[in-house]
Structures are given as C-alpha cells and as structure tokens.
Amino acid sequence: MNMPNRAASPNAPALTNGSGAAAILAAGIGCFALAVLACAGDKLAAVKNSLIFYKPTGPLSGVTTGAILI
C-alpha cells in the first residue's frame, strides 16, 4: 500500500472522506430498512395490512415507500 510522502510536502491538506462515508452509511441504513420492512410485511399480518398503499402491488408499495422515507 502506498503511503503519502508527508516529508516532501508538510503543508499538504489532509484528504477528507466524510461525505463518501456518509453516503455509504446512508445506503446501508436504507437497505437495512428495506429488508426489515419486507420481512415484517411478509411475516406479520398487521404490518402487511398497514403497508398496502396501492392494492394491485400489495404491501410492496408500502415497503418501498417506507424505506425511501427512512
């Protein structure tokens, strides 16, 4: 792995990667929310009924809408 040569340029600004880490974390949270809502919608009748926003698609419409909102 190549390490930056700090001796050559001591005043070089540090590379920031906070926005990239935030995007990866947000994607992970969204995927987790989608999985939890999908499993809950399949297993629990009360959750399934509450996730039906559009009857032809069933609870899938509520699962995806809920994951987007989270």
HTML snippet that shows the backbone in 3Dmol.js (N, CA, C, O; Angstrom):
<script src="https://3Dmol.org/build/3Dmol-min.js"></script>
<div id="view" style="width:600px;height:400px;position:relative"></div>
<script>
const pdb = `
ATOM      1  N   MET A   1       0.845  -1.159   0.000  1.00  0.00           N
ATOM      2  CA  MET A   1       0.000   0.000   0.000  1.00  0.00           C
ATOM      3  C   MET A   1       0.896   1.229   0.000  1.00  0.00           C
ATOM      4  O   MET A   1       1.846   1.292   0.780  1.00  0.00           O
ATOM      5  N   ASN A   2       0.626   2.180  -0.831  1.00  0.00           N
ATOM      6  CA  ASN A   2       1.431   3.393  -0.914  1.00  0.00           C
ATOM      7  C   ASN A   2       0.979   4.388   0.139  1.00  0.00           C
ATOM      8  O   ASN A   2      -0.200   4.731   0.222  1.00  0.00           O
ATOM      9  N   MET A   3       1.916   4.839   0.929  1.00  0.00           N
ATOM     10  CA  MET A   3       1.633   5.852   1.940  1.00  0.00           C
ATOM     11  C   MET A   3       2.057   7.213   1.378  1.00  0.00           C
ATOM     12  O   MET A   3       3.064   7.293   0.673  1.00  0.00           O
ATOM     13  N   PRO A   4       1.325   8.263   1.668  1.00  0.00           N
ATOM     14  CA  PRO A   4       1.709   9.574   1.160  1.00  0.00           C
ATOM     15  C   PRO A   4       3.033  10.018   1.770  1.00  0.00           C
ATOM     16  O   PRO A   4       3.315   9.743   2.937  1.00  0.00           O
ATOM     17  N   ASN A   5       3.823  10.693   0.986  1.00  0.00           N
ATOM     18  CA  ASN A   5       5.110  11.186   1.431  1.00  0.00           C
ATOM     19  C   ASN A   5       4.913  12.543   2.092  1.00  0.00           C
ATOM     20  O   ASN A   5       4.913  13.570   1.413  1.00  0.00           O
ATOM     21  N   ARG A   6       4.748  12.555   3.399  1.00  0.00           N
ATOM     22  CA  ARG A   6       4.483  13.797   4.126  1.00  0.00           C
ATOM     23  C   ARG A   6       5.749  14.641   4.289  1.00  0.00           C
ATOM     24  O   ARG A   6       5.669  15.850   4.507  1.00  0.00           O
ATOM     25  N   ALA A   7       6.897  14.010   4.185  1.00  0.00           N
ATOM     26  CA  ALA A   7       8.136  14.765   4.320  1.00  0.00           C
ATOM     27  C   ALA A   7       8.341  15.685   3.114  1.00  0.00           C
ATOM     28  O   ALA A   7       8.935  16.755   3.245  1.00  0.00           O
ATOM     29  N   ALA A   8       7.858  15.277   1.953  1.00  0.00           N
ATOM     30  CA  ALA A   8       8.041  16.089   0.753  1.00  0.00           C
ATOM     31  C   ALA A   8       7.166  17.332   0.771  1.00  0.00           C
ATOM     32  O   ALA A   8       7.592  18.385   0.297  1.00  0.00           O
ATOM     33  N   SER A   9       5.953  17.237   1.305  1.00  0.00           N
ATOM     34  CA  SER A   9       5.071  18.402   1.361  1.00  0.00           C
ATOM     35  C   SER A   9       4.340  18.413   2.703  1.00  0.00           C
ATOM     36  O   SER A   9       3.238  17.878   2.819  1.00  0.00           O
ATOM     37  N   PRO A  10       4.950  19.017   3.705  1.00  0.00           N
ATOM     38  CA  PRO A  10       4.337  19.007   5.039  1.00  0.00           C
ATOM     39  C   PRO A  10       3.077  19.858   5.135  1.00  0.00           C
ATOM     40  O   PRO A  10       2.288  19.672   6.061  1.00  0.00           O
ATOM     41  N   ASN A  11       2.867  20.778   4.215  1.00  0.00           N
ATOM     42  CA  ASN A  11       1.700  21.655   4.276  1.00  0.00           C
ATOM     43  C   ASN A  11       0.540  21.158   3.422  1.00  0.00           C
ATOM     44  O   ASN A  11      -0.450  21.870   3.254  1.00  0.00           O
ATOM     45  N   ALA A  12       0.647  19.959   2.885  1.00  0.00           N
ATOM     46  CA  ALA A  12      -0.417  19.423   2.047  1.00  0.00           C
ATOM     47  C   ALA A  12      -1.654  19.157   2.902  1.00  0.00           C
ATOM     48  O   ALA A  12      -1.538  18.603   3.995  1.00  0.00           O
ATOM     49  N   PRO A  13      -2.832  19.544   2.421  1.00  0.00           N
ATOM     50  CA  PRO A  13      -4.057  19.307   3.205  1.00  0.00           C
ATOM     51  C   PRO A  13      -4.386  17.819   3.257  1.00  0.00           C
ATOM     52  O   PRO A  13      -4.114  17.068   2.320  1.00  0.00           O
ATOM     53  N   ALA A  14      -4.965  17.425   4.354  1.00  0.00           N
ATOM     54  CA  ALA A  14      -5.380  16.032   4.515  1.00  0.00           C
ATOM     55  C   ALA A  14      -6.582  15.759   3.623  1.00  0.00           C
ATOM     56  O   ALA A  14      -7.448  16.617   3.449  1.00  0.00           O
ATOM     57  N   LEU A  15      -6.625  14.573   3.070  1.00  0.00           N
ATOM     58  CA  LEU A  15      -7.763  14.189   2.232  1.00  0.00           C
ATOM     59  C   LEU A  15      -8.957  13.900   3.128  1.00  0.00           C
ATOM     60  O   LEU A  15      -8.840  13.188   4.125  1.00  0.00           O
ATOM     61  N   THR A  16     -10.094  14.453   2.770  1.00  0.00           N
ATOM     62  CA  THR A  16     -11.310  14.198   3.540  1.00  0.00           C
ATOM     63  C   THR A  16     -12.140  13.141   2.834  1.00  0.00           C
ATOM     64  O   THR A  16     -12.199  13.104   1.605  1.00  0.00           O
ATOM     65  N   ASN A  17     -12.763  12.308   3.592  1.00  0.00           N
ATOM     66  CA  ASN A  17     -13.630  11.284   3.015  1.00  0.00           C
ATOM     67  C   ASN A  17     -14.923  11.154   3.806  1.00  0.00           C
ATOM     68  O   ASN A  17     -15.569  10.107   3.774  1.00  0.00           O
ATOM     69  N   GLY A  18     -15.299  12.195   4.507  1.00  0.00           N
ATOM     70  CA  GLY A  18     -16.513  12.157   5.319  1.00  0.00           C
ATOM     71  C   GLY A  18     -17.785  12.061   4.497  1.00  0.00           C
ATOM     72  O   GLY A  18     -18.724  11.367   4.887  1.00  0.00           O
ATOM     73  N   SER A  19     -17.827  12.751   3.362  1.00  0.00           N
ATOM     74  CA  SER A  19     -19.050  12.705   2.559  1.00  0.00           C
ATOM     75  C   SER A  19     -19.226  11.334   1.914  1.00  0.00           C
ATOM     76  O   SER A  19     -20.354  10.858   1.785  1.00  0.00           O
ATOM     77  N   GLY A  20     -18.150  10.701   1.514  1.00  0.00           N
ATOM     78  CA  GLY A  20     -18.238   9.346   0.962  1.00  0.00           C
ATOM     79  C   GLY A  20     -18.684   8.346   2.009  1.00  0.00           C
ATOM     80  O   GLY A  20     -19.497   7.465   1.728  1.00  0.00           O
ATOM     81  N   ALA A  21     -18.155   8.478   3.215  1.00  0.00           N
ATOM     82  CA  ALA A  21     -18.552   7.584   4.301  1.00  0.00           C
ATOM     83  C   ALA A  21     -20.020   7.789   4.669  1.00  0.00           C
ATOM     84  O   ALA A  21     -20.727   6.827   4.972  1.00  0.00           O
ATOM     85  N   ALA A  22     -20.476   9.034   4.641  1.00  0.00           N
ATOM     86  CA  ALA A  22     -21.876   9.319   4.942  1.00  0.00           C
ATOM     87  C   ALA A  22     -22.804   8.709   3.895  1.00  0.00           C
ATOM     88  O   ALA A  22     -23.875   8.205   4.232  1.00  0.00           O
ATOM     89  N   ALA A  23     -22.400   8.754   2.634  1.00  0.00           N
ATOM     90  CA  ALA A  23     -23.216   8.170   1.565  1.00  0.00           C
ATOM     91  C   ALA A  23     -23.295   6.656   1.705  1.00  0.00           C
ATOM     92  O   ALA A  23     -24.361   6.070   1.519  1.00  0.00           O
ATOM     93  N   ILE A  24     -22.178   6.023   2.032  1.00  0.00           N
ATOM     94  CA  ILE A  24     -22.174   4.563   2.205  1.00  0.00           C
ATOM     95  C   ILE A  24     -23.011   4.176   3.421  1.00  0.00           C
ATOM     96  O   ILE A  24     -23.753   3.195   3.373  1.00  0.00           O
ATOM     97  N   LEU A  25     -22.901   4.932   4.503  1.00  0.00           N
ATOM     98  CA  LEU A  25     -23.702   4.652   5.701  1.00  0.00           C
ATOM     99  C   LEU A  25     -25.189   4.824   5.417  1.00  0.00           C
ATOM    100  O   LEU A  25     -25.998   4.003   5.850  1.00  0.00           O
ATOM    101  N   ALA A  26     -25.560   5.875   4.698  1.00  0.00           N
ATOM    102  CA  ALA A  26     -26.965   6.102   4.370  1.00  0.00           C
ATOM    103  C   ALA A  26     -27.515   4.991   3.479  1.00  0.00           C
ATOM    104  O   ALA A  26     -28.656   4.564   3.658  1.00  0.00           O
ATOM    105  N   ALA A  27     -26.726   4.527   2.535  1.00  0.00           N
ATOM    106  CA  ALA A  27     -27.160   3.424   1.673  1.00  0.00           C
ATOM    107  C   ALA A  27     -27.356   2.157   2.484  1.00  0.00           C
ATOM    108  O   ALA A  27     -28.308   1.411   2.256  1.00  0.00           O
ATOM    109  N   GLY A  28     -26.466   1.912   3.422  1.00  0.00           N
ATOM    110  CA  GLY A  28     -26.594   0.727   4.277  1.00  0.00           C
ATOM    111  C   GLY A  28     -27.834   0.783   5.154  1.00  0.00           C
ATOM    112  O   GLY A  28     -28.526  -0.221   5.321  1.00  0.00           O
ATOM    113  N   ILE A  29     -28.112   1.941   5.709  1.00  0.00           N
ATOM    114  CA  ILE A  29     -29.305   2.105   6.543  1.00  0.00           C
ATOM    115  C   ILE A  29     -30.569   1.922   5.704  1.00  0.00           C
ATOM    116  O   ILE A  29     -31.529   1.299   6.157  1.00  0.00           O
ATOM    117  N   GLY A  30     -30.572   2.457   4.493  1.00  0.00           N
ATOM    118  CA  GLY A  30     -31.727   2.298   3.610  1.00  0.00           C
ATOM    119  C   GLY A  30     -31.954   0.848   3.222  1.00  0.00           C
ATOM    120  O   GLY A  30     -33.094   0.384   3.198  1.00  0.00           O
ATOM    121  N   CYS A  31     -30.886   0.130   2.920  1.00  0.00           N
ATOM    122  CA  CYS A  31     -31.013  -1.293   2.580  1.00  0.00           C
ATOM    123  C   CYS A  31     -31.509  -2.102   3.769  1.00  0.00           C
ATOM    124  O   CYS A  31     -32.327  -3.009   3.614  1.00  0.00           O
ATOM    125  N   PHE A  32     -31.011  -1.771   4.957  1.00  0.00           N
ATOM    126  CA  PHE A  32     -31.465  -2.468   6.157  1.00  0.00           C
ATOM    127  C   PHE A  32     -32.949  -2.202   6.409  1.00  0.00           C
ATOM    128  O   PHE A  32     -33.695  -3.120   6.752  1.00  0.00           O
ATOM    129  N   ALA A  33     -33.375  -0.956   6.240  1.00  0.00           N
ATOM    130  CA  ALA A  33     -34.786  -0.612   6.427  1.00  0.00           C
ATOM    131  C   ALA A  33     -35.660  -1.358   5.436  1.00  0.00           C
ATOM    132  O   ALA A  33     -36.730  -1.847   5.799  1.00  0.00           O
ATOM    133  N   LEU A  34     -35.219  -1.452   4.189  1.00  0.00           N
ATOM    134  CA  LEU A  34     -35.971  -2.182   3.173  1.00  0.00           C
ATOM    135  C   LEU A  34     -36.109  -3.649   3.552  1.00  0.00           C
ATOM    136  O   LEU A  34     -37.186  -4.228   3.411  1.00  0.00           O
ATOM    137  N   ALA A  35     -35.034  -4.250   4.030  1.00  0.00           N
ATOM    138  CA  ALA A  35     -35.074  -5.658   4.415  1.00  0.00           C
ATOM    139  C   ALA A  35     -35.991  -5.888   5.612  1.00  0.00           C
ATOM    140  O   ALA A  35     -36.768  -6.843   5.625  1.00  0.00           O
ATOM    141  N   VAL A  36     -35.903  -5.022   6.610  1.00  0.00           N
ATOM    142  CA  VAL A  36     -36.745  -5.181   7.802  1.00  0.00           C
ATOM    143  C   VAL A  36     -38.216  -5.021   7.440  1.00  0.00           C
ATOM    144  O   VAL A  36     -39.054  -5.811   7.875  1.00  0.00           O
ATOM    145  N   LEU A  37     -38.530  -4.005   6.647  1.00  0.00           N
ATOM    146  CA  LEU A  37     -39.927  -3.807   6.269  1.00  0.00           C
ATOM    147  C   LEU A  37     -40.443  -4.945   5.394  1.00  0.00           C
ATOM    148  O   LEU A  37     -41.595  -5.355   5.534  1.00  0.00           O
ATOM    149  N   ALA A  38     -39.613  -5.457   4.501  1.00  0.00           N
ATOM    150  CA  ALA A  38     -40.051  -6.563   3.642  1.00  0.00           C
ATOM    151  C   ALA A  38     -40.301  -7.825   4.468  1.00  0.00           C
ATOM    152  O   ALA A  38     -41.299  -8.513   4.254  1.00  0.00           O
ATOM    153  N   CYS A  39     -39.418  -8.131   5.395  1.00  0.00           N
ATOM    154  CA  CYS A  39     -39.607  -9.319   6.236  1.00  0.00           C
ATOM    155  C   CYS A  39     -40.812  -9.156   7.152  1.00  0.00           C
ATOM    156  O   CYS A  39     -41.594 -10.091   7.328  1.00  0.00           O
ATOM    157  N   ALA A  40     -40.963  -7.971   7.735  1.00  0.00           N
ATOM    158  CA  ALA A  40     -42.111  -7.725   8.609  1.00  0.00           C
ATOM    159  C   ALA A  40     -43.415  -7.782   7.824  1.00  0.00           C
ATOM    160  O   ALA A  40     -44.418  -8.289   8.326  1.00  0.00           O
ATOM    161  N   GLY A  41     -43.411  -7.274   6.614  1.00  0.00           N
ATOM    162  CA  GLY A  41     -44.613  -7.321   5.782  1.00  0.00           C
ATOM    163  C   GLY A  41     -44.981  -8.732   5.375  1.00  0.00           C
ATOM    164  O   GLY A  41     -46.160  -9.029   5.179  1.00  0.00           O
ATOM    165  N   ASP A  42     -43.997  -9.609   5.242  1.00  0.00           N
ATOM    166  CA  ASP A  42     -44.272 -10.995   4.881  1.00  0.00           C
ATOM    167  C   ASP A  42     -44.720 -11.827   6.077  1.00  0.00           C
ATOM    168  O   ASP A  42     -45.524 -12.747   5.922  1.00  0.00           O
ATOM    169  N   LYS A  43     -44.214 -11.518   7.257  1.00  0.00           N
ATOM    170  CA  LYS A  43     -44.467 -12.363   8.430  1.00  0.00           C
ATOM    171  C   LYS A  43     -45.656 -11.933   9.280  1.00  0.00           C
ATOM    172  O   LYS A  43     -46.346 -12.782   9.845  1.00  0.00           O
ATOM    173  N   LEU A  44     -45.905 -10.639   9.377  1.00  0.00           N
ATOM    174  CA  LEU A  44     -46.934 -10.141  10.288  1.00  0.00           C
ATOM    175  C   LEU A  44     -48.115  -9.571   9.509  1.00  0.00           C
ATOM    176  O   LEU A  44     -47.958  -8.669   8.686  1.00  0.00           O
ATOM    177  N   ALA A  45     -49.293 -10.109   9.784  1.00  0.00           N
ATOM    178  CA  ALA A  45     -50.494  -9.692   9.050  1.00  0.00           C
ATOM    179  C   ALA A  45     -50.848  -8.226   9.320  1.00  0.00           C
ATOM    180  O   ALA A  45     -51.290  -7.521   8.413  1.00  0.00           O
ATOM    181  N   ALA A  46     -50.658  -7.770  10.548  1.00  0.00           N
ATOM    182  CA  ALA A  46     -50.988  -6.374  10.867  1.00  0.00           C
ATOM    183  C   ALA A  46     -50.079  -5.412  10.108  1.00  0.00           C
ATOM    184  O   ALA A  46     -50.538  -4.385   9.608  1.00  0.00           O
ATOM    185  N   VAL A  47     -48.797  -5.740  10.023  1.00  0.00           N
ATOM    186  CA  VAL A  47     -47.858  -4.890   9.289  1.00  0.00           C
ATOM    187  C   VAL A  47     -48.169  -4.959   7.795  1.00  0.00           C
ATOM    188  O   VAL A  47     -48.107  -3.950   7.092  1.00  0.00           O
ATOM    189  N   LYS A  48     -48.501  -6.150   7.320  1.00  0.00           N
ATOM    190  CA  LYS A  48     -48.833  -6.325   5.901  1.00  0.00           C
ATOM    191  C   LYS A  48     -50.009  -5.440   5.517  1.00  0.00           C
ATOM    192  O   LYS A  48     -49.980  -4.777   4.480  1.00  0.00           O
ATOM    193  N   ASN A  49     -51.027  -5.428   6.336  1.00  0.00           N
ATOM    194  CA  ASN A  49     -52.209  -4.615   6.041  1.00  0.00           C
ATOM    195  C   ASN A  49     -51.914  -3.122   6.116  1.00  0.00           C
ATOM    196  O   ASN A  49     -52.503  -2.338   5.372  1.00  0.00           O
ATOM    197  N   SER A  50     -51.014  -2.722   7.002  1.00  0.00           N
ATOM    198  CA  SER A  50     -50.698  -1.295   7.120  1.00  0.00           C
ATOM    199  C   SER A  50     -49.772  -0.810   6.006  1.00  0.00           C
ATOM    200  O   SER A  50     -49.668   0.395   5.776  1.00  0.00           O
ATOM    201  N   LEU A  51     -49.099  -1.725   5.313  1.00  0.00           N
ATOM    202  CA  LEU A  51     -48.183  -1.335   4.246  1.00  0.00           C
ATOM    203  C   LEU A  51     -48.828  -1.314   2.861  1.00  0.00           C
ATOM    204  O   LEU A  51     -48.158  -1.004   1.876  1.00  0.00           O
ATOM    205  N   ILE A  52     -50.095  -1.632   2.773  1.00  0.00           N
ATOM    206  CA  ILE A  52     -50.770  -1.624   1.473  1.00  0.00           C
ATOM    207  C   ILE A  52     -51.244  -0.209   1.166  1.00  0.00           C
ATOM    208  O   ILE A  52     -52.238   0.259   1.722  1.00  0.00           O
ATOM    209  N   PHE A  53     -50.517   0.469   0.268  1.00  0.00           N
ATOM    210  CA  PHE A  53     -50.887   1.818  -0.161  1.00  0.00           C
ATOM    211  C   PHE A  53     -51.590   1.778  -1.513  1.00  0.00           C
ATOM    212  O   PHE A  53     -52.414   2.642  -1.814  1.00  0.00           O
ATOM    213  N   TYR A  54     -51.267   0.786  -2.318  1.00  0.00           N
ATOM    214  CA  TYR A  54     -51.827   0.631  -3.659  1.00  0.00           C
ATOM    215  C   TYR A  54     -52.165  -0.843  -3.821  1.00  0.00           C
ATOM    216  O   TYR A  54     -51.267  -1.682  -3.891  1.00  0.00           O
ATOM    217  N   LYS A  55     -53.455  -1.163  -3.881  1.00  0.00           N
ATOM    218  CA  LYS A  55     -53.905  -2.555  -3.813  1.00  0.00           C
ATOM    219  C   LYS A  55     -53.289  -3.506  -4.849  1.00  0.00           C
ATOM    220  O   LYS A  55     -52.972  -4.639  -4.487  1.00  0.00           O
ATOM    221  N   PRO A  56     -53.102  -3.111  -6.116  1.00  0.00           N
ATOM    222  CA  PRO A  56     -52.525  -4.073  -7.063  1.00  0.00           C
ATOM    223  C   PRO A  56     -51.105  -4.540  -6.713  1.00  0.00           C
ATOM    224  O   PRO A  56     -50.716  -5.648  -7.084  1.00  0.00           O
ATOM    225  N   THR A  57     -50.337  -3.721  -6.011  1.00  0.00           N
ATOM    226  CA  THR A  57     -48.970  -4.139  -5.659  1.00  0.00           C
ATOM    227  C   THR A  57     -48.887  -4.766  -4.280  1.00  0.00           C
ATOM    228  O   THR A  57     -47.880  -5.387  -3.942  1.00  0.00           O
ATOM    229  N   GLY A  58     -49.924  -4.613  -3.486  1.00  0.00           N
ATOM    230  CA  GLY A  58     -49.905  -5.186  -2.142  1.00  0.00           C
ATOM    231  C   GLY A  58     -48.973  -4.410  -1.220  1.00  0.00           C
ATOM    232  O   GLY A  58     -48.814  -3.199  -1.374  1.00  0.00           O
ATOM    233  N   PRO A  59     -48.349  -5.104  -0.254  1.00  0.00           N
ATOM    234  CA  PRO A  59     -47.503  -4.402   0.712  1.00  0.00           C
ATOM    235  C   PRO A  59     -46.186  -3.884   0.129  1.00  0.00           C
ATOM    236  O   PRO A  59     -45.482  -3.120   0.789  1.00  0.00           O
ATOM    237  N   LEU A  60     -45.846  -4.284  -1.082  1.00  0.00           N
ATOM    238  CA  LEU A  60     -44.602  -3.809  -1.686  1.00  0.00           C
ATOM    239  C   LEU A  60     -44.592  -2.296  -1.826  1.00  0.00           C
ATOM    240  O   LEU A  60     -43.540  -1.670  -1.694  1.00  0.00           O
ATOM    241  N   SER A  61     -45.742  -1.705  -2.089  1.00  0.00           N
ATOM    242  CA  SER A  61     -45.790  -0.243  -2.220  1.00  0.00           C
ATOM    243  C   SER A  61     -45.450   0.438  -0.898  1.00  0.00           C
ATOM    244  O   SER A  61     -44.768   1.463  -0.889  1.00  0.00           O
ATOM    245  N   GLY A  62     -45.905  -0.105   0.189  1.00  0.00           N
ATOM    246  CA  GLY A  62     -45.590   0.471   1.499  1.00  0.00           C
ATOM    247  C   GLY A  62     -44.162   0.186   1.926  1.00  0.00           C
ATOM    248  O   GLY A  62     -43.530   1.015   2.580  1.00  0.00           O
ATOM    249  N   VAL A  63     -43.656  -0.969   1.565  1.00  0.00           N
ATOM    250  CA  VAL A  63     -42.264  -1.331   1.914  1.00  0.00           C
ATOM    251  C   VAL A  63     -41.290  -0.368   1.254  1.00  0.00           C
ATOM    252  O   VAL A  63     -40.404   0.173   1.916  1.00  0.00           O
ATOM    253  N   THR A  64     -41.448  -0.155  -0.033  1.00  0.00           N
ATOM    254  CA  THR A  64     -40.513   0.717  -0.739  1.00  0.00           C
ATOM    255  C   THR A  64     -40.691   2.182  -0.327  1.00  0.00           C
ATOM    256  O   THR A  64     -39.709   2.914  -0.205  1.00  0.00           O
ATOM    257  N   THR A  65     -41.929   2.609  -0.114  1.00  0.00           N
ATOM    258  CA  THR A  65     -42.166   3.976   0.338  1.00  0.00           C
ATOM    259  C   THR A  65     -41.574   4.202   1.718  1.00  0.00           C
ATOM    260  O   THR A  65     -40.951   5.235   1.966  1.00  0.00           O
ATOM    261  N   GLY A  66     -41.761   3.254   2.608  1.00  0.00           N
ATOM    262  CA  GLY A  66     -41.187   3.365   3.960  1.00  0.00           C
ATOM    263  C   GLY A  66     -39.669   3.391   3.938  1.00  0.00           C
ATOM    264  O   GLY A  66     -39.051   4.158   4.677  1.00  0.00           O
ATOM    265  N   ALA A  67     -39.059   2.560   3.096  1.00  0.00           N
ATOM    266  CA  ALA A  67     -37.604   2.554   3.008  1.00  0.00           C
ATOM    267  C   ALA A  67     -37.074   3.863   2.441  1.00  0.00           C
ATOM    268  O   ALA A  67     -36.018   4.337   2.860  1.00  0.00           O
ATOM    269  N   ILE A  68     -37.792   4.447   1.498  1.00  0.00           N
ATOM    270  CA  ILE A  68     -37.352   5.735   0.944  1.00  0.00           C
ATOM    271  C   ILE A  68     -37.464   6.832   2.006  1.00  0.00           C
ATOM    272  O   ILE A  68     -36.594   7.698   2.096  1.00  0.00           O
ATOM    273  N   LEU A  69     -38.510   6.797   2.794  1.00  0.00           N
ATOM    274  CA  LEU A  69     -38.702   7.824   3.818  1.00  0.00           C
ATOM    275  C   LEU A  69     -37.683   7.707   4.952  1.00  0.00           C
ATOM    276  O   LEU A  69     -37.304   8.707   5.563  1.00  0.00           O
ATOM    277  N   ILE A  70     -37.253   6.502   5.221  1.00  0.00           N
ATOM    278  CA  ILE A  70     -36.236   6.316   6.278  1.00  0.00           C
ATOM    279  C   ILE A  70     -34.915   6.769   5.747  1.00  0.00           C
ATOM    280  O   ILE A  70     -33.911   6.708   6.456  1.00  0.00           O
TER     281      ILE A  70
END
`;
const viewer = $3Dmol.createViewer("view");
viewer.addModel(pdb, "pdb");
viewer.setStyle({}, {cartoon: {color: "spectrum"}});
viewer.zoomTo();
viewer.render();
</script>
